[in-house]
């Protein structure tokens, strides 16, 4: 999505794996890591764009014992799944699969089915490994909620095994993660991952404004959203001090109103105008609020806009989206494993699956640009039809680590004036 991109018909999903806690500042180590991560986003998205253009505890001792036996019988390893840093520590993929099946469960969190096509991703994993039950926790949670759940449920079987997080929360919580390198590690640019495998970029989209065209007609400018006809229906996907989707919605509004990646004050000012007009939605935007019409306008990622339109279409409504001129904005999300994962082998098998061509293509099908897009184009494993169907192949703007930190601090200090 870029300047002048034609409006296309699509649909909305929930906030899902938001990058929560956007306003908190990272420590020095995290800031250093952030430089790599945000460089990664810019570099990897540029590569993906180029490619698109050219090719288009477990807690019980009995369970732990079972896992060790399963791992050993599959060809070696025999180490503690919690400290495994690659499949080699299980004696290879067969050992990892056996250990994960012995655990028999995987806890995921903040993965609504329409978010980047996670519904199909989860179904594909379950079809491949039917012995592993997936517990889908808090599908509409933010990234901050994910970390809270991990800390609140630490040492229990209810803790999430894996995370899908935005940049700010990722960098602020590396002490919660376990290092792990998937089989596709060498195909992922160094700037797109933490060197020991604490986190790895997974996919990105572009921030867009989705809206019910059946009710409101075509929208091509943010200024139109100040019209009284939008009373109480203009929404961000979450609180921008906690959720990355909402954070990036404010940044995009800043870019569209004369601000910059360095100065997001124009975005806060814009949403103050929306609130003063009586048009800002006061509540939690979800797929249900979109389908009901409560949130007739929603700032969200392109891959979510795509996911929602099918549901609105089934209701006889036309959901479209647009990107304001000069305001194309992207941001990678990141995978990480909970260091206290109750199902550590299943967590690692999940990551291996996500970085396989099968799952990467499912993200692509959901209008997200997967991190392995370029390498899959070169290898001939890309879903060409899904690649060709992407809303845009142009490279969006991406904030640096310092810009994210500064923007987060500004929002922490100023958003309460808007959001209350």
KEKOLFI-827990 format. One record per residue (C-alpha): x negated, y negated, z negated; residue in one letter. Coordinates in steps of 0.2 Angstrom, whole numbers, plus 5000, padded with zeros to 4 digits. Layout:
// residues N
[pt [X, Y, Z], a]
...
//
This chain:
// residues 420
[pt [5000, 5000, 5000], x]
[pt [4992, 4984, 5005], x]
[pt [4997, 4966, 5010], x]
[pt [5011, 4966, 5023], x]
[pt [5015, 4984, 5021], x]
[pt [5032, 4988, 5027], x]
[pt [5045, 4993, 5014], x]
[pt [5048, 5012, 5014], x]
[pt [5062, 5022, 5006], x]
[pt [5056, 5032, 4991], x]
[pt [5061, 5037, 4972], x]
[pt [5056, 5035, 4954], x]
[pt [5050, 5045, 4940], x]
[pt [5045, 5043, 4921], x]
[pt [5030, 5035, 4914], x]
[pt [5022, 5052, 4910], x]
[pt [5003, 5052, 4909], x]
[pt [5002, 5034, 4905], x]
[pt [4985, 5026, 4901], x]
[pt [4991, 5021, 4883], x]
[pt [4982, 5009, 4871], x]
[pt [4977, 4998, 4885], x]
[pt [4974, 4984, 4873], x]
[pt [4961, 4992, 4862], x]
[pt [4942, 4989, 4865], x]
[pt [4930, 5003, 4868], x]
[pt [4914, 5005, 4858], x]
[pt [4897, 5003, 4866], x]
[pt [4896, 5021, 4871], x]
[pt [4913, 5020, 4878], x]
[pt [4910, 5004, 4887], x]
[pt [4894, 5012, 4895], x]
[pt [4905, 5027, 4901], x]
[pt [4918, 5015, 4907], x]
[pt [4906, 5007, 4919], x]
[pt [4904, 5024, 4927], x]
[pt [4922, 5028, 4927], x]
[pt [4928, 5012, 4935], x]
[pt [4914, 5012, 4947], x]
[pt [4920, 5030, 4951], x]
[pt [4938, 5024, 4954], x]
[pt [4932, 5011, 4967], x]
[pt [4920, 5022, 4975], x]
[pt [4931, 5038, 4975], x]
[pt [4946, 5029, 4982], x]
[pt [4935, 5021, 4995], x]
[pt [4929, 5038, 5000], x]
[pt [4947, 5045, 4999], x]
[pt [4953, 5031, 5010], x]
[pt [4939, 5034, 5023], x]
[pt [4943, 5053, 5023], x]
[pt [4961, 5049, 5025], x]
[pt [4957, 5038, 5040], x]
[pt [4946, 5050, 5048], x]
[pt [4955, 5066, 5045], x]
[pt [4968, 5059, 5039], x]
[pt [4962, 5137, 4833], x]
[pt [4970, 5149, 4842], x]
[pt [4972, 5149, 4823], x]
[pt [4973, 5167, 4819], x]
[pt [4958, 5179, 4818], x]
[pt [4968, 5193, 4827], x]
[pt [4971, 5182, 4842], x]
[pt [4952, 5176, 4842], x]
[pt [4947, 5195, 4841], x]
[pt [4959, 5199, 4856], x]
[pt [4951, 5185, 4866], x]
[pt [4934, 5190, 4863], x]
[pt [4938, 5208, 4868], x]
[pt [4947, 5202, 4883], x]
[pt [4932, 5191, 4888], x]
[pt [4919, 5204, 4885], x]
[pt [4929, 5217, 4895], x]
[pt [4930, 5205, 4910], x]
[pt [4911, 5205, 4912], x]
[pt [4902, 5196, 4898], x]
[pt [4902, 5179, 4890], x]
[pt [4909, 5184, 4873], x]
[pt [4906, 5166, 4866], x]
[pt [4918, 5155, 4857], x]
[pt [4931, 5148, 4870], x]
[pt [4931, 5132, 4860], x]
[pt [4913, 5128, 4865], x]
[pt [4913, 5135, 4882], x]
[pt [4907, 5122, 4894], x]
[pt [4910, 5131, 4910], x]
[pt [4917, 5148, 4917], x]
[pt [4900, 5155, 4915], x]
[pt [4902, 5156, 4896], x]
[pt [4916, 5168, 4899], x]
[pt [4905, 5179, 4911], x]
[pt [4914, 5171, 4926], x]
[pt [4931, 5167, 4931], x]
[pt [4938, 5184, 4928], x]
[pt [4932, 5183, 4910], x]
[pt [4940, 5165, 4908], x]
[pt [4957, 5172, 4915], x]
[pt [4957, 5187, 4904], x]
[pt [4953, 5176, 4888], x]
[pt [4967, 5164, 4894], x]
[pt [4979, 5178, 4896], x]
[pt [4975, 5185, 4879], x]
[pt [4980, 5168, 4871], x]
[pt [4996, 5168, 4881], x]
[pt [5001, 5150, 4879], x]
[pt [4996, 5132, 4885], x]
[pt [5002, 5116, 4877], x]
[pt [5003, 5101, 4890], x]
[pt [5009, 5084, 4886], x]
[pt [5016, 5069, 4895], x]
[pt [5018, 5077, 4912], x]
[pt [5036, 5073, 4918], x]
[pt [5040, 5084, 4934], x]
[pt [5041, 5070, 4946], x]
[pt [5025, 5062, 4940], x]
[pt [5012, 5065, 4954], x]
[pt [5022, 5081, 4958], x]
[pt [5017, 5089, 4941], x]
[pt [5033, 5099, 4942], x]
[pt [5027, 5109, 4957], x]
[pt [5009, 5110, 4949], x]
[pt [5016, 5118, 4933], x]
[pt [5027, 5130, 4943], x]
[pt [5012, 5135, 4953], x]
[pt [5001, 5138, 4938], x]
[pt [5015, 5149, 4930], x]
[pt [5017, 5159, 4946], x]
[pt [4998, 5162, 4947], x]
[pt [4997, 5166, 4928], x]
[pt [5014, 5172, 4922], x]
[pt [5006, 5179, 4906], x]
[pt [5003, 5161, 4900], x]
[pt [5018, 5152, 4894], x]
[pt [5017, 5133, 4896], x]
[pt [5025, 5122, 4882], x]
[pt [5029, 5105, 4890], x]
[pt [5028, 5093, 4876], x]
[pt [5035, 5075, 4876], x]
[pt [5036, 5072, 4895], x]
[pt [5038, 5054, 4894], x]
[pt [5025, 5050, 4882], x]
[pt [5011, 5037, 4885], x]
[pt [4992, 5041, 4884], x]
[pt [4992, 5034, 4867], x]
[pt [5005, 5046, 4861], x]
[pt [4995, 5060, 4868], x]
[pt [4980, 5056, 4857], x]
[pt [4992, 5053, 4842], x]
[pt [5000, 5070, 4845], x]
[pt [4983, 5078, 4845], x]
[pt [4977, 5070, 4829], x]
[pt [4994, 5072, 4820], x]
[pt [4995, 5091, 4825], x]
[pt [4976, 5094, 4823], x]
[pt [4973, 5112, 4816], x]
[pt [4990, 5118, 4821], x]
[pt [4997, 5128, 4836], x]
[pt [5007, 5113, 4841], x]
[pt [4992, 5102, 4846], x]
[pt [4991, 5098, 4865], x]
[pt [4978, 5108, 4873], x]
[pt [4974, 5096, 4887], x]
[pt [4976, 5078, 4892], x]
[pt [4980, 5067, 4907], x]
[pt [4975, 5050, 4902], x]
[pt [4972, 5032, 4909], x]
[pt [4955, 5024, 4908], x]
[pt [4956, 5014, 4892], x]
[pt [4963, 5028, 4881], x]
[pt [4950, 5040, 4889], x]
[pt [4936, 5029, 4884], x]
[pt [4942, 5025, 4867], x]
[pt [4944, 5043, 4862], x]
[pt [4929, 5053, 4869], x]
[pt [4927, 5060, 4852], x]
[pt [4943, 5070, 4854], x]
[pt [4937, 5079, 4870], x]
[pt [4928, 5095, 4873], x]
[pt [4915, 5095, 4887], x]
[pt [4919, 5106, 4902], x]
[pt [4913, 5107, 4920], x]
[pt [4925, 5115, 4932], x]
[pt [4919, 5126, 4947], x]
[pt [4922, 5111, 4958], x]
[pt [4910, 5100, 4948], x]
[pt [4897, 5097, 4961], x]
[pt [4910, 5091, 4973], x]
[pt [4915, 5077, 4961], x]
[pt [4904, 5061, 4962], x]
[pt [4894, 5057, 4947], x]
[pt [4903, 5041, 4945], x]
[pt [4920, 5050, 4944], x]
[pt [4916, 5060, 4928], x]
[pt [4907, 5059, 4911], x]
[pt [4890, 5068, 4913], x]
[pt [4894, 5082, 4901], x]
[pt [4912, 5085, 4907], x]
[pt [4921, 5076, 4893], x]
[pt [4932, 5068, 4906], x]
[pt [4935, 5069, 4925], x]
[pt [4945, 5058, 4937], x]
[pt [4959, 5067, 4944], x]
[pt [4971, 5057, 4955], x]
[pt [4976, 5039, 4959], x]
[pt [4991, 5029, 4967], x]
[pt [4994, 5011, 4970], x]
[pt [5005, 5000, 4959], x]
[pt [5021, 4995, 4968], x]
[pt [5038, 4988, 4964], x]
[pt [5052, 5000, 4967], x]
[pt [5070, 4995, 4968], x]
[pt [5088, 5000, 4972], x]
[pt [5091, 4993, 4989], x]
[pt [5108, 4999, 4990], x]
[pt [5113, 4988, 4975], x]
[pt [5101, 4973, 4978], x]
[pt [5096, 4973, 4996], x]
[pt [5078, 4971, 5002], x]
[pt [5065, 4964, 4991], x]
[pt [5049, 4958, 4998], x]
[pt [5043, 4945, 4984], x]
[pt [5041, 4945, 4965], x]
[pt [5050, 4928, 4965], x]
[pt [5066, 4936, 4971], x]
[pt [5066, 4945, 4954], x]
[pt [5070, 4929, 4945], x]
[pt [5087, 4928, 4953], x]
[pt [5102, 4930, 4941], x]
[pt [5108, 4946, 4950], x]
[pt [5094, 4955, 4942], x]
[pt [5100, 4952, 4925], x]
[pt [5092, 4964, 4913], x]
[pt [5086, 4977, 4926], x]
[pt [5068, 4972, 4929], x]
[pt [5056, 4984, 4920], x]
[pt [5039, 4989, 4917], x]
[pt [5035, 5008, 4914], x]
[pt [5031, 5006, 4896], x]
[pt [5023, 4993, 4885], x]
[pt [5007, 4986, 4893], x]
[pt [4997, 4986, 4877], x]
[pt [5000, 5005, 4876], x]
[pt [5004, 5012, 4893], x]
[pt [4993, 5011, 4908], x]
[pt [5006, 5011, 4921], x]
[pt [5014, 4995, 4912], x]
[pt [4996, 4988, 4910], x]
[pt [4993, 4989, 4928], x]
[pt [5010, 4982, 4932], x]
[pt [5005, 4966, 4923], x]
[pt [4988, 4966, 4933], x]
[pt [4997, 4968, 4949], x]
[pt [5009, 4954, 4945], x]
[pt [4994, 4943, 4941], x]
[pt [4986, 4947, 4958], x]
[pt [5002, 4942, 4966], x]
[pt [5003, 4926, 4957], x]
[pt [4986, 4918, 4960], x]
[pt [4977, 4927, 4946], x]
[pt [4963, 4940, 4948], x]
[pt [4956, 4956, 4941], x]
[pt [4946, 4944, 4929], x]
[pt [4961, 4934, 4924], x]
[pt [4978, 4942, 4921], x]
[pt [4986, 4928, 4912], x]
[pt [4996, 4924, 4928], x]
[pt [5004, 4941, 4926], x]
[pt [5009, 4938, 4908], x]
[pt [5016, 4921, 4913], x]
[pt [5026, 4930, 4927], x]
[pt [5035, 4942, 4915], x]
[pt [5038, 4928, 4903], x]
[pt [5048, 4920, 4917], x]
[pt [5057, 4936, 4921], x]
[pt [5062, 4937, 4902], x]
[pt [5067, 4918, 4902], x]
[pt [5078, 4922, 4917], x]
[pt [5086, 4936, 4907], x]
[pt [5081, 4949, 4919], x]
[pt [5068, 4959, 4909], x]
[pt [5074, 4976, 4904], x]
[pt [5073, 4978, 4885], x]
[pt [5070, 4997, 4883], x]
[pt [5061, 5012, 4888], x]
[pt [5061, 5015, 4907], x]
[pt [5064, 5033, 4912], x]
[pt [5070, 5043, 4927], x]
[pt [5087, 5043, 4919], x]
[pt [5088, 5024, 4917], x]
[pt [5083, 5023, 4936], x]
[pt [5097, 5035, 4941], x]
[pt [5109, 5026, 4930], x]
[pt [5105, 5009, 4937], x]
[pt [5099, 5002, 4920], x]
[pt [5082, 4999, 4928], x]
[pt [5086, 4994, 4945], x]
[pt [5069, 4987, 4948], x]
[pt [5053, 4996, 4941], x]
[pt [5035, 4992, 4942], x]
[pt [5027, 5010, 4944], x]
[pt [5014, 5020, 4954], x]
[pt [5017, 5024, 4972], x]
[pt [5017, 5043, 4968], x]
[pt [5031, 5040, 4956], x]
[pt [5041, 5029, 4968], x]
[pt [5040, 5044, 4980], x]
[pt [5046, 5056, 4967], x]
[pt [5061, 5046, 4962], x]
[pt [5069, 5042, 4979], x]
[pt [5074, 5060, 4982], x]
[pt [5085, 5059, 4966], x]
[pt [5093, 5042, 4971], x]
[pt [5096, 5049, 4989], x]
[pt [5105, 5063, 4981], x]
[pt [5116, 5050, 4973], x]
[pt [5119, 5041, 4989], x]
[pt [5107, 5027, 4984], x]
[pt [5092, 5020, 4994], x]
[pt [5077, 5018, 4983], x]
[pt [5063, 5008, 4991], x]
[pt [5047, 5000, 4986], x]
[pt [5034, 4986, 4991], x]
[pt [5017, 4980, 4986], x]
[pt [5016, 4961, 4985], x]
[pt [5004, 4953, 4998], x]
[pt [4986, 4953, 4991], x]
[pt [4990, 4964, 4976], x]
[pt [4986, 4982, 4980], x]
[pt [4980, 4989, 4964], x]
[pt [4974, 5007, 4960], x]
[pt [4968, 5016, 4944], x]
[pt [4962, 5034, 4942], x]
[pt [4969, 5045, 4928], x]
[pt [4958, 5057, 4920], x]
[pt [4958, 5075, 4914], x]
[pt [4951, 5080, 4897], x]
[pt [4952, 5095, 4885], x]
[pt [4957, 5093, 4867], x]
[pt [4941, 5098, 4856], x]
[pt [4954, 5106, 4844], x]
[pt [4964, 5114, 4857], x]
[pt [4974, 5129, 4850], x]
[pt [4972, 5138, 4866], x]
[pt [4955, 5134, 4872], x]
[pt [4953, 5147, 4886], x]
[pt [4970, 5142, 4893], x]
[pt [4965, 5124, 4893], x]
[pt [4949, 5128, 4903], x]
[pt [4959, 5139, 4915], x]
[pt [4971, 5124, 4917], x]
[pt [4957, 5113, 4922], x]
[pt [4950, 5125, 4934], x]
[pt [4967, 5126, 4942], x]
[pt [4969, 5108, 4943], x]
[pt [4953, 5106, 4953], x]
[pt [4957, 5120, 4965], x]
[pt [4963, 5115, 4983], x]
[pt [4980, 5122, 4978], x]
[pt [4984, 5110, 4964], x]
[pt [4974, 5096, 4973], x]
[pt [4986, 5098, 4988], x]
[pt [5001, 5098, 4977], x]
[pt [4996, 5081, 4970], x]
[pt [4993, 5075, 4987], x]
[pt [5011, 5081, 4992], x]
[pt [5017, 5070, 4978], x]
[pt [5009, 5055, 4986], x]
[pt [4994, 5054, 4974], x]
[pt [4976, 5053, 4981], x]
[pt [4967, 5068, 4972], x]
[pt [4949, 5066, 4968], x]
[pt [4943, 5080, 4979], x]
[pt [4952, 5073, 4994], x]
[pt [4937, 5069, 5004], x]
[pt [4928, 5086, 5000], x]
[pt [4943, 5095, 5005], x]
[pt [4945, 5086, 5021], x]
[pt [4927, 5091, 5025], x]
[pt [4930, 5109, 5020], x]
[pt [4946, 5110, 5030], x]
[pt [4956, 5114, 5014], x]
[pt [4967, 5098, 5014], x]
[pt [4985, 5099, 5017], x]
[pt [4985, 5088, 5033], x]
[pt [5004, 5085, 5033], x]
[pt [5003, 5078, 5015], x]
[pt [4988, 5068, 5019], x]
[pt [4997, 5060, 5035], x]
[pt [5012, 5056, 5024], x]
[pt [5003, 5046, 5011], x]
[pt [5011, 5028, 5010], x]
[pt [4994, 5020, 5014], x]
[pt [4976, 5025, 5018], x]
[pt [4969, 5008, 5013], x]
[pt [4958, 5005, 4998], x]
[pt [4966, 4996, 4983], x]
[pt [4957, 4984, 4971], x]
[pt [4951, 4992, 4955], x]
[pt [4946, 4984, 4939], x]
[pt [4929, 4986, 4932], x]
[pt [4926, 4992, 4914], x]
[pt [4923, 4975, 4907], x]
[pt [4938, 4968, 4916], x]
[pt [4949, 4982, 4909], x]
[pt [4943, 4978, 4892], x]
[pt [4945, 4959, 4894], x]
[pt [4963, 4962, 4901], x]
[pt [4967, 4973, 4887], x]
[pt [4961, 4961, 4873], x]
[pt [4971, 4947, 4882], x]
[pt [4987, 4958, 4882], x]
[pt [4985, 4963, 4864], x]
[pt [4984, 4944, 4859], x]
[pt [4998, 4938, 4871], x]
[pt [5010, 4951, 4876], x]
[pt [5020, 4950, 4860], x]
[pt [5026, 4933, 4866], x]
[pt [5035, 4942, 4880], x]
[pt [5039, 4959, 4874], x]
[pt [5043, 4954, 4856], x]
//
